[in-house]
């Protein structure tokens, strides 16, 4: 039973469960992995701790006009989770939040992000799992459902004729939850936190960037993985791909063949054939030149002109009247990475579901619940889209966040097909252009991950702890020059590599195992 009873609960379909609960549960899975080697010892009780100054139950008295504490329960220590006070509540009008307060507190506050269209309850299994990982390391932890319940209002339906819920989802819920959680922390320990940290990927990455841009005082350190910062144009890219695929479909098997051709062409472009494409921008793969074209009828081992045109459209990206609206999909994720997000042999993709609900309930004023993606006109319809200032986290002026000493690390998998990694590249370049290269690197680092899919998975090293280097940077003044990453298969580490701060790239030393990070270094890209 969830912390708040809501009428009309409906069972979410399997896809909705995957895109909401799956990424929300997995996106923070590597945080704190390197705690034992951290220069800043943030683990309780190894560090000097603060203990509660009042009882857990007394936090019920915090209920007031702005928020209600629905429950406050002292949870006994169990397994790897220490004793803590578990608080659930609601911020007006219906923003659900959870705050978890360890009995041995390390003076730090940690808040996790959401996935997809959010709506995952603060007491959902995946949300609690992430919170308990923070608790085990001494942090007070918080989360929010962003103002709606995905079981009742799946995907973007929460925003139908409801501007307030759209605003809560866009930015208000995260900000108010951070403010409320800090008030609960101060009441329980009779002292405020010394440091506040944000940790999220995908929608959680967008939420982190939004915090730095709109509410620079909320967090001292922000991890923003694979942020959907250009939320609006991402949805247009989904439709662009869907329209191309409607003209000439591609099967999973056919796209796997494309992947083989891409790697045959570009795996060694970085000087090492290791099953990875370090930077897909350096790959000159062209479907029309590097794939076998069918002579007449279609075949399993060749590509029709229509299929070639579909691939060119996806790699090229949305265009209207000769103007590029959004970057095309980088090469390198075709085998496995395109499945479910761009193509599917078993019905609508996640991308199509996301874009369809966006254009029905969030894109236009008034809403267009009968929207049909097949009729979207790229010459005229992009200009009709409203709400960019609410949903898109594109402001490159982070001077207020920098001025208060904030630090931020973002990362993107080069093989991400859910969200285009060029969003991360272009945004970082915009920040550098706005604030200056030296000023930017003093507070903001961006890491690309070769071969990684969306927030994890893929062909590369997708297991890495960003929270620990962020703490070292915020509290110790040491920026991360590299982040150690590993590939884990069957419970065993099969490859390690350093992740490099953009625009640096990783390069092999020329000898030793290509699966050992000690044989690689981060270097400036050749001009």
LINBEL-V315950 format. One record per residue. N is the residue number from 1. D_LAST is the distance of its C-alpha to the last C-alpha in Angstrom with 1 decimal. Layout:
N | D_LAST
N | D_LAST
This chain:
1 | 58.3
2 | 55.7
3 | 56.2
4 | 57.2
5 | 59.4
6 | 58.3
7 | 60.4
8 | 59.5
9 | 57.1
10 | 55.8
11 | 54.1
12 | 50.4
13 | 49.3
14 | 47.3
15 | 44.0
16 | 44.5
17 | 45.3
18 | 42.1
19 | 39.7
20 | 41.5
21 | 42.8
22 | 40.3
23 | 37.0
24 | 39.0
25 | 40.2
26 | 37.1
27 | 34.4
28 | 35.3
29 | 36.4
30 | 34.0
31 | 34.7
32 | 36.5
33 | 35.8
34 | 34.5
35 | 37.3
36 | 38.9
37 | 35.8
38 | 35.1
39 | 35.1
40 | 37.3
41 | 40.3
42 | 41.0
43 | 43.3
44 | 47.0
45 | 49.5
46 | 47.6
47 | 46.7
48 | 49.2
49 | 50.3
50 | 52.1
51 | 55.0
52 | 56.5
53 | 59.0
54 | 60.8
55 | 61.6
56 | 59.3
57 | 62.1
58 | 62.4
59 | 59.0
60 | 61.0
61 | 62.3
62 | 58.9
63 | 59.7
64 | 59.9
65 | 59.2
66 | 55.4
67 | 55.2
68 | 57.5
69 | 57.4
70 | 58.8
71 | 58.9
72 | 58.3
73 | 59.0
74 | 58.7
75 | 57.2
76 | 58.2
77 | 55.8
78 | 55.1
79 | 52.9
80 | 49.6
81 | 50.2
82 | 52.1
83 | 54.8
84 | 53.6
85 | 54.9
86 | 53.8
87 | 54.0
88 | 53.7
89 | 54.2
90 | 53.7
91 | 52.2
92 | 53.8
93 | 54.0
94 | 52.9
95 | 49.7
96 | 50.3
97 | 48.9
98 | 49.3
99 | 49.1
100 | 49.5
101 | 50.7
102 | 51.0
103 | 54.0
104 | 51.8
105 | 49.1
106 | 46.0
107 | 45.9
108 | 42.8
109 | 42.5
110 | 40.3
111 | 40.1
112 | 38.7
113 | 37.3
114 | 38.6
115 | 37.4
116 | 37.7
117 | 40.4
118 | 41.7
119 | 45.5
120 | 45.6
121 | 48.5
122 | 48.0
123 | 50.3
124 | 48.6
125 | 48.0
126 | 44.2
127 | 44.2
128 | 46.7
129 | 44.9
130 | 41.8
131 | 44.1
132 | 46.0
133 | 42.9
134 | 42.3
135 | 46.0
136 | 46.0
137 | 43.4
138 | 45.6
139 | 44.0
140 | 46.0
141 | 44.5
142 | 44.7
143 | 43.9
144 | 45.0
145 | 45.7
146 | 44.5
147 | 47.9
148 | 48.9
149 | 50.0
150 | 48.0
151 | 51.1
152 | 52.9
153 | 50.1
154 | 47.5
155 | 44.0
156 | 44.0
157 | 47.8
158 | 48.3
159 | 47.0
160 | 49.5
161 | 51.3
162 | 50.4
163 | 48.1
164 | 48.9
165 | 47.6
166 | 44.4
167 | 43.8
168 | 44.7
169 | 42.2
170 | 39.5
171 | 39.7
172 | 43.2
173 | 44.2
174 | 41.4
175 | 42.0
176 | 45.8
177 | 45.6
178 | 43.6
179 | 46.1
180 | 49.1
181 | 47.8
182 | 47.4
183 | 51.0
184 | 52.3
185 | 50.5
186 | 52.0
187 | 55.5
188 | 55.4
189 | 54.3
190 | 55.5
191 | 52.1
192 | 48.7
193 | 45.6
194 | 43.4
195 | 40.1
196 | 39.3
197 | 36.6
198 | 35.4
199 | 34.2
200 | 33.5
201 | 31.4
202 | 31.4
203 | 34.1
204 | 34.2
205 | 30.6
206 | 31.4
207 | 34.5
208 | 32.5
209 | 30.2
210 | 33.3
211 | 34.9
212 | 32.2
213 | 32.3
214 | 36.0
215 | 37.7
216 | 35.5
217 | 38.6
218 | 39.2
219 | 36.8
220 | 35.3
221 | 32.7
222 | 31.3
223 | 29.8
224 | 28.7
225 | 27.6
226 | 26.5
227 | 28.0
228 | 29.4
229 | 28.7
230 | 28.7
231 | 32.0
232 | 33.3
233 | 30.5
234 | 30.2
235 | 33.8
236 | 33.2
237 | 30.5
238 | 33.1
239 | 35.5
240 | 33.0
241 | 32.5
242 | 36.3
243 | 37.2
244 | 34.9
245 | 36.5
246 | 39.9
247 | 39.4
248 | 38.3
249 | 38.4
250 | 36.4
251 | 37.9
252 | 36.5
253 | 37.0
254 | 35.1
255 | 32.1
256 | 32.1
257 | 31.8
258 | 28.8
259 | 27.3
260 | 28.1
261 | 26.4
262 | 23.2
263 | 23.0
264 | 24.0
265 | 21.1
266 | 18.3
267 | 19.6
268 | 18.1
269 | 14.6
270 | 13.5
271 | 15.4
272 | 18.6
273 | 21.4
274 | 22.9
275 | 24.0
276 | 21.1
277 | 18.1
278 | 15.7
279 | 13.9
280 | 15.8
281 | 13.3
282 | 11.7
283 | 15.2
284 | 16.5
285 | 20.1
286 | 22.7
287 | 26.3
288 | 27.8
289 | 26.1
290 | 25.8
291 | 29.2
292 | 32.6
293 | 34.4
294 | 38.1
295 | 40.4
296 | 43.1
297 | 44.1
298 | 41.9
299 | 41.5
300 | 40.3
301 | 37.8
302 | 36.4
303 | 35.2
304 | 37.1
305 | 35.6
306 | 36.4
307 | 34.6
308 | 31.5
309 | 31.7
310 | 32.2
311 | 29.0
312 | 27.1
313 | 28.6
314 | 27.7
315 | 24.0
316 | 24.0
317 | 25.8
318 | 28.6
319 | 28.8
320 | 31.6
321 | 32.3
322 | 28.7
323 | 27.4
324 | 25.2
325 | 27.3
326 | 25.3
327 | 22.3
328 | 23.1
329 | 23.5
330 | 20.4
331 | 21.2
332 | 22.3
333 | 25.6
334 | 27.9
335 | 30.1
336 | 32.0
337 | 29.8
338 | 30.9
339 | 34.5
340 | 36.6
341 | 33.8
342 | 32.9
343 | 35.5
344 | 38.8
345 | 41.7
346 | 44.1
347 | 44.2
348 | 42.1
349 | 38.7
350 | 38.0
351 | 35.6
352 | 38.4
353 | 40.9
354 | 38.6
355 | 38.0
356 | 41.6
357 | 43.0
358 | 40.5
359 | 41.5
360 | 45.2
361 | 45.5
362 | 42.6
363 | 40.9
364 | 43.7
365 | 46.6
366 | 49.1
367 | 48.2
368 | 48.2
369 | 49.5
370 | 50.0
371 | 46.4
372 | 45.3
373 | 41.6
374 | 42.4
375 | 43.4
376 | 40.4
377 | 39.3
378 | 35.7
379 | 36.6
380 | 39.1
381 | 39.2
382 | 36.0
383 | 37.5
384 | 40.6
385 | 39.0
386 | 40.1
387 | 39.4
388 | 35.6
389 | 36.3
390 | 38.2
391 | 36.0
392 | 32.4
393 | 30.6
394 | 27.9
395 | 28.6
396 | 25.5
397 | 27.7
398 | 28.5
399 | 29.8
400 | 33.3
401 | 32.1
402 | 30.0
403 | 32.9
404 | 35.3
405 | 33.0
406 | 31.8
407 | 29.0
408 | 27.3
409 | 25.3
410 | 24.2
411 | 23.0
412 | 22.6
413 | 22.8
414 | 20.2
415 | 23.3
416 | 25.5
417 | 27.6
418 | 30.0
419 | 27.5
420 | 24.2
421 | 21.4
422 | 19.4
423 | 22.2
424 | 21.0
425 | 17.3
426 | 18.4
427 | 21.1
428 | 19.0
429 | 16.7
430 | 20.0
431 | 21.4
432 | 18.5
433 | 18.9
434 | 22.7
435 | 23.1
436 | 20.2
437 | 17.5
438 | 19.6
439 | 22.8
440 | 21.4
441 | 20.3
442 | 23.8
443 | 25.5
444 | 23.3
445 | 21.0
446 | 19.7
447 | 19.4
448 | 18.5
449 | 20.7
450 | 19.8
451 | 22.8
452 | 25.0
453 | 27.4
454 | 28.9
455 | 29.5
456 | 30.0
457 | 30.7
458 | 28.6
459 | 26.9
460 | 25.0
461 | 26.1
462 | 27.9
463 | 30.2
464 | 29.0
465 | 30.7
466 | 29.0
467 | 32.3
468 | 32.7
469 | 29.4
470 | 30.1
471 | 33.5
472 | 32.2
473 | 29.9
474 | 32.6
475 | 35.4
476 | 33.8
477 | 30.9
478 | 28.4
479 | 25.3
480 | 24.0
481 | 20.9
482 | 21.5
483 | 24.1
484 | 26.0
485 | 26.5
486 | 28.7
487 | 29.9
488 | 33.7
489 | 35.8
490 | 39.5
491 | 39.6
492 | 37.6
493 | 34.1
494 | 32.3
495 | 28.7
496 | 27.0
497 | 23.4
498 | 21.7
499 | 20.3
500 | 17.3
501 | 17.1
502 | 14.4
503 | 11.5
504 | 11.8
505 | 12.3
506 | 15.1
507 | 15.0
508 | 18.1
509 | 19.4
510 | 20.7
511 | 24.3
512 | 26.8
513 | 27.5
514 | 24.7
515 | 27.0
516 | 27.0
517 | 24.6
518 | 25.2
519 | 23.1
520 | 19.9
521 | 17.8
522 | 15.4
523 | 12.0
524 | 8.9
525 | 6.3
526 | 3.8
527 | 0.0
